[in-house]
């Protein structure tokens, strides 16, 4: 992000936003610093953490700020399950009332009038008793 708050284009064409090897070393150092800050001072344990290289799982960068906010920000799946609604309530966000516009009760041909449903059938069609009545009417 530049000084104006806009996303800058990437100068080099690497796969990741940060160098993965450097990120691994920084992550390991931060982790050890947090262990020391929480009173874990076992020298043998802390030194063993530096014996092997750490691997940080890094994804390719997202397309832009909108994709980041959809995936990680306040619109992430964990926020959508209650936190977002609580935040909107605290901020007094007014949601627009949606009016349902449906053509279900209008004539499918002329789109006017009121369609009154007498009976509806399932996805498999009418029952056999209706088919037999149709055959009887056709025979007469």
Secondary structure, 3 states (H helix, E strand, C coil): CCCCCCCCCCCCCCCCCCCHHHHHHHHHHHHHHHHHHCCCCCHHHHHHCCCCCCCCCCCCCCCCHHHHHHHCCCCCHHHHCCHHHHHHHHCCCCCCCCCCCCCCCCCCCCCCCCCCCCCCCECCECCHHHHHHHHHHHHC
